[in-house]
């Protein structure tokens, strides 16, 4: 999973991530997924399906948000 963009709209943070699919070490294709963090429920969701993300993805998304939140709040 690779970070593409991160932004804030209203009370929610939005992250767009690239998911490369590899076969024998080379990338066959990539797909993008969008996630949002709801401050009301204090959890991450997939934007297209409104399902909660797995704990592994949640750790990665929280780390990205923590690293970039100070830059987002400035603007």
Secondary structure by P-SEA (a helix, b strand, c coil): cccccccccccbbbbbbbbbbbccccccbbbbbbbbbbccccccccccccccccaaaaaaaaaaaaacaaaaaac
